[in-house]
């Protein structure tokens, strides 16, 4: 079981490396395929949409069929779709490949996170925090490796070199977790239906996750424009292509430092918060960090700007593993579905984040874009008020 747990952690690192390759290269993709800013925002949002829609679907199938195979297939599809975008001959094929890759990412997540939660037993929140941190490690790696391969003298086609690790890890993962049952072998399982859960509290937990991920997606887009605006100010004679190419590594570092903050926040919350006592942390932490997100327009890419990126990551991500764990505990006999609601189903709606940010930037300015995204973080905290404390306290027992 230890080997299975380690492979799940490693596979999450690999999958999220694939996920992180594209965001810092948005400017390069935009110029290579001659996309407008509107289509660039839609392209970024489409990844969250297809990943998000896939998660509840394959979570339901995984629970229904009592299989873990979708985690392995997700690693393989994620690698194939994302690493081949450099070979797309048109924007249509670009969108199709990215949709395939992100669908694979979505297929992977609920099954993998529910599996490691089952293996961890009473240490579920702690194990999910480590799952979260390994994913952040993948995001950090992808944010730096992507620009290293594809910007400057590189090419988007160089991303294909990263396909092999996904193939190897996907195959190893299949053989290590295929015999881990989804269901507890107890008679009462069959008598528990979806109608028996506290859907009022689950709904507020879900909405809190939606707004939290809208902050994440909105910031990914805004950090691109934030960096390009700064580079254009320093080099007013440069072409759009030159600005995008030079900005890619800087966008990568902005994303990487934001991911460091996500890992710090997620691991700290998982370690410090006891099961049954999560509610007010979910309310206070997002609201407390909202001003950090709003102040991006006061700093520039560099040491101070990246420090703000790190703090913003702590603010919007600290409660993510807590919400996933709580979703599983509140739906103890449908843990893949509980995971998918707090991950994929929330991501699907959060796909609007980049488009909302882009509309705000075009209509007003970049500062207003950061203010709008900061307001989403406040809303995330406010939504958590609606979760019943009694439901949280009662969701501390063993889950399947």
C-alpha positions in Angstrom: 0.0 0.0 0.0 2.9 2.3 0.6 4.1 1.8 -2.9 0.6 2.6 -4.3 0.5 5.8 -2.2 3.9 6.9 -3.4 2.9 6.2 -7.1 -0.2 8.3 -6.6 1.9 11.2 -5.3 4.4 10.9 -8.2 1.6 10.6 -10.8 0.0 13.8 -9.4 3.4 15.5 -9.8 3.5 14.3 -13.5 -0.1 15.2 -14.3 0.2 18.7 -12.8 3.5 19.3 -14.6 1.5 18.8 -17.8 -1.2 21.1 -16.6 1.3 23.9 -15.8 3.1 23.8 -19.2 0.6 26.0 -21.1 -0.2 29.0 -18.8 3.2 30.6 -18.9 3.3 30.0 -22.7 -0.1 31.7 -23.3 1.7 34.6 -25.0 3.7 32.3 -27.2 0.6 30.3 -28.1 -1.3 33.6 -28.8 1.3 34.9 -31.2 2.1 31.4 -32.8 -1.6 30.8 -33.6 -2.5 34.5 -34.1 -5.2 34.4 -31.4 -6.9 37.5 -30.2 -6.9 38.3 -26.4 -10.5 37.1 -26.3 -9.6 33.8 -27.8 -6.5 33.5 -25.6 -8.8 33.9 -22.5 -11.2 31.4 -23.9 -8.4 28.9 -24.7 -7.1 29.1 -21.1 -10.7 28.8 -19.8 -11.4 25.8 -22.1 -8.8 23.8 -20.2 -10.6 24.3 -16.9 -13.9 23.6 -18.6 -13.0 20.2 -20.1 -11.0 19.2 -17.0 -13.9 20.2 -14.8 -16.6 18.5 -16.8 -14.6 15.3 -17.0 -14.1 15.0 -13.2 -17.7 14.4 -12.0 -18.4 12.2 -15.1 -15.4 9.9 -14.5 -15.8 10.1 -10.7 -19.4 8.8 -11.1 -18.2 6.0 -13.5 -15.4 5.1 -11.2 -17.8 4.7 -8.2 -20.4 3.0 -10.4 -17.9 0.4 -11.9 -15.8 0.1 -8.8 -12.6 0.8 -10.9 -9.5 2.9 -10.6 -8.5 2.7 -14.2 -9.4 6.3 -15.0 -6.5 7.6 -13.0 -4.1 5.8 -15.2 -5.9 6.7 -18.4 -5.9 10.3 -17.3 -2.1 10.5 -16.9 -1.7 9.1 -20.5 -4.3 11.4 -22.1 -3.0 14.4 -20.2 0.4 13.8 -21.5 -0.7 13.1 -25.1 -2.9 16.2 -25.4 -0.7 18.8 -23.8 2.7 17.8 -25.1 1.5 17.6 -28.7 0.0 21.2 -29.0 3.1 22.3 -30.8 2.2 20.1 -33.7 -1.3 21.6 -34.1 -1.6 23.0 -37.6 -4.5 25.3 -36.8 -6.3 26.9 -33.9 -9.0 24.3 -34.1 -6.6 21.4 -33.7 -4.8 23.4 -30.9 -8.1 23.7 -29.0 -8.9 20.0 -29.6 -5.5 18.7 -28.4 -5.7 21.0 -25.3 -9.2 19.8 -24.6 -8.1 16.2 -24.8 -5.2 16.7 -22.5 -7.2 18.6 -19.9 -10.0 16.0 -20.1 -7.3 13.5 -19.1 -6.2 15.7 -16.2 -9.8 15.9 -15.1 -10.3 12.1 -15.5 -7.3 11.5 -13.2 -7.9 13.7 -10.3 -11.1 12.5 -8.4 -10.0 8.9 -8.7 -6.5 9.5 -7.5 -7.4 11.7 -4.6 -10.1 9.4 -3.4 -7.7 6.5 -3.6 -5.1 8.1 -1.5 -7.7 9.2 0.9 -8.9 5.6 1.3 -5.3 4.4 1.8 -4.7 7.0 4.5 -7.7 6.1 6.7 -8.0 8.5 9.7 -5.1 10.6 8.2 -7.2 11.5 5.2 -6.7 15.3 5.4 -3.0 15.0 6.0 -2.6 12.6 3.0 -4.6 14.8 0.7 -2.4 17.8 1.8 0.6 15.8 0.6 -1.3 14.9 -2.6 -1.9 18.6 -3.0 1.7 19.5 -2.4 3.0 17.0 -5.0 0.6 18.5 -7.5 2.0 21.9 -6.7 5.5 20.6 -7.2 4.4 19.5 -10.7 2.9 23.0 -11.3 6.2 24.6 -10.2 8.2 22.3 -12.5 5.9 22.8 -15.5 5.8 26.6 -15.0 9.6 26.7 -15.4 10.2 23.8 -17.8 7.6 24.9 -20.3 9.2 28.3 -21.1 12.6 26.7 -21.0 11.6 24.3 -23.8 9.3 26.5 -25.8 10.4 30.1 -25.5 13.6 31.9 -26.7 15.4 29.6 -29.1 13.0 26.7 -28.3 9.7 25.6 -29.9 6.3 24.5 -28.7 7.1 21.2 -30.4 9.8 20.5 -27.8 7.1 19.8 -25.2 6.7 16.3 -26.7 9.9 15.4 -24.9 7.9 15.3 -21.7 5.5 12.6 -22.9 7.6 9.6 -21.9 7.3 10.1 -18.1 3.5 10.2 -18.4 3.5 6.9 -20.3 5.7 5.1 -17.7 4.0 6.5 -14.6 0.5 5.8 -16.1 1.3 2.2 -16.6 2.9 1.7 -13.2 0.0 3.5 -11.5 -2.5 1.1 -13.2 -0.8 -2.0 -11.8 -0.4 -0.5 -8.3 -3.9 0.6 -7.6 -6.2 -1.6 -9.8 -7.1 -4.0 -7.0 -7.9 -1.3 -4.4 -11.7 -1.5 -3.9 -13.8 1.7 -4.0 -16.3 0.5 -1.5 -16.2 -0.5 2.1 -17.3 -4.1 2.5 -20.1 -3.4 4.9 -23.8 -4.1 4.5 -24.9 -0.5 5.2 -23.3 0.8 2.1 -26.1 -0.3 -0.1 -28.7 1.6 2.0 -26.9 5.0 1.6 -28.0 7.1 -1.3 -27.2 10.6 -2.5 -30.5 11.9 -1.1 -29.2 11.1 2.4 -26.5 13.8 2.3 -26.7 17.4 3.6 -26.9 19.0 0.2 -27.3 22.5 1.6 -23.9 22.4 3.2 -22.4 20.6 0.3 -23.7 23.3 -2.1 -22.1 26.1 0.0 -18.9 24.2 0.1 -19.0 23.8 -3.6 -19.7 27.5 -4.2 -16.8 28.4 -2.0 -14.6 26.2 -4.2 -16.0 27.7 -7.4 -15.0 31.3 -6.3 -11.6 30.1 -5.0 -10.8 28.5 -8.4 -12.1 31.6 -10.3 -9.4 33.5 -8.4 -6.8 30.9 -9.5 -7.8 31.0 -13.2 -8.3 34.7 -13.3 -4.8 35.3 -11.8 -3.2 33.0 -14.3 -4.5 35.2 -17.1 -3.9 38.5 -15.4 -0.3 37.6 -14.5 0.3 37.2 -18.3 -1.0 40.7 -19.0 0.8 42.1 -15.9 4.1 40.8 -17.1 3.7 41.7 -20.7 2.6 45.3 -19.8 5.8 45.7 -17.7 8.0 44.3 -20.5 6.4 46.5 -23.1 7.0 49.5 -20.9 10.7 48.6 -20.7 11.0 47.9 -24.4 8.5 50.1 -26.3 10.1 49.3 -29.7 9.6 45.5 -29.4 7.1 43.6 -31.5 4.3 41.6 -29.9 6.1 38.4 -30.6 9.3 39.6 -28.9 7.3 40.7 -25.9 5.5 37.4 -25.6 8.7 35.4 -26.0 10.7 37.5 -23.5 7.7 37.4 -21.0 7.2 33.7 -21.0 10.0 32.8 -18.4 8.9 35.7 -16.2 5.3 34.5 -16.3 6.6 31.1 -15.5 8.4 32.4 -12.4 5.2 34.4 -11.4 3.2 31.1 -11.6 5.9 29.1 -9.9 6.1 31.4 -6.8 2.3 31.5 -6.7 2.4 27.7 -6.6 4.9 27.8 -3.8 2.4 29.8 -1.8 -0.3 27.3 -2.7 1.8 24.4 -1.4 2.7 26.3 1.8 -1.0 27.1 2.4 -2.4 23.7 1.6 0.1 21.8 3.7 -0.2 24.1 6.6 -4.0 24.0 6.6 -4.0 20.2 6.3 -1.6 19.9 9.3 -3.1 22.5 11.6 -6.8 22.2 11.1 -8.5 19.3 13.0 -11.4 17.4 11.4 -14.6 19.0 12.4 -13.2 22.5 13.0 -12.6 23.8 9.5 -15.5 26.2 9.0 -14.2 29.5 10.3 -10.8 29.0 8.7 -12.6 28.6 5.4 -14.4 31.9 6.0 -11.5 34.0 7.4 -8.5 33.0 5.4 -9.8 33.9 1.9 -11.2 37.3 3.1 -7.9 38.0 5.0 -5.8 37.5 1.8 -8.2 39.3 -0.7 -6.3 42.6 -0.3 -3.1 40.9 -1.4 -4.7 39.9 -4.7 -6.0 43.4 -5.2 -2.6 45.0 -4.8 -0.8 43.4 -7.8 -1.1 46.7 -9.8 1.1 48.3 -7.1 4.1 46.0 -7.8 6.0 44.8 -10.8 7.6 41.4 -11.8 10.6 41.0 -9.6 11.4 40.1 -6.0 8.5 42.0 -4.5 6.0 41.1 -7.2 6.9 37.4 -6.8 6.5 37.7 -3.1 3.0 39.0 -3.6 2.4 36.0 -6.0 3.4 33.6 -3.2 1.1 35.3 -0.7 -1.8 35.3 -3.1 -1.2 31.5 -3.6 -1.5 31.0 0.1 -4.7 33.0 0.3 -6.7 31.2 -2.4 -5.3 27.7 -2.1 -4.9 27.0 1.6 -8.5 25.7 1.9 -8.4 23.6 -1.2 -7.3 20.3 0.4 -9.5 21.0 3.4 -12.5 21.4 1.0 -11.6 18.2 -0.8 -11.3 16.2 2.4 -14.5 17.7 3.8 -16.3 16.9 0.5 -15.2 13.3 0.8 -16.3 13.1 4.4 -19.7 14.7 3.8 -20.3 12.1 1.0 -18.6 9.1 2.7 -20.0 6.4 0.3 -19.4 8.5 -2.9 -15.9 9.8 -2.3 -14.9 10.1 -5.9 -18.0 12.2 -6.6 -17.3 14.3 -3.4 -13.8 14.9 -4.7 -15.0 15.8 -8.2 -17.5 18.3 -6.9 -14.8 20.2 -5.0 -12.3 19.9 -7.9 -13.7 19.4 -11.4 -17.2 20.6 -11.1 -15.9 23.7 -9.4 -13.2 24.1 -12.1 -15.7 23.9 -14.9 -17.5 27.0 -13.6 -14.2 28.7 -12.8 -13.4 28.5 -16.5 -15.2 31.8 -16.7 -12.5 33.4 -14.6 -10.0 34.3 -17.4 -12.8 35.6 -19.6 -14.2 37.8 -16.9 -10.7 39.1 -16.1 -10.1 39.8 -19.8 -13.4 41.7 -20.2 -12.5 43.8 -17.2 -9.1 44.6 -18.4 -10.4 45.5 -21.9 -13.3 47.6 -20.5 -11.5 49.3 -17.6 -7.8 48.4 -16.9 -5.5 45.8 -15.4 -6.0 47.2 -11.8 -9.7 46.7 -12.1 -9.1 43.1 -13.2 -7.2 42.4 -10.0 -9.9 44.0 -7.9 -12.6 41.8 -9.5 -10.6 38.7 -8.9 -10.0 39.8 -5.3 -13.7 40.1 -4.9 -14.1 36.4 -5.9 -11.8 35.5 -3.0 -14.1 37.4 -0.6 -17.1 35.6 -2.0 -15.3 32.3 -1.4 -15.1 33.1 2.3 -18.6 34.3 2.5 -20.0 31.2 0.9 -18.4 29.1 3.6 -20.6 30.8 6.2 -23.5 28.8 4.8 -22.0 25.4 5.7 -23.6 23.9 8.8 -21.1 23.5 11.7 -23.1 20.4 12.7 -22.6 18.8 9.3 -18.8 19.4 9.5 -18.6 17.9 13.0 -20.7 14.9 12.0 -18.5 14.3 8.9 -15.5 13.1 10.9 -16.1 9.3 10.8 -14.5 6.8 8.5 -15.3 7.0 4.8 -15.1 4.5 1.9 
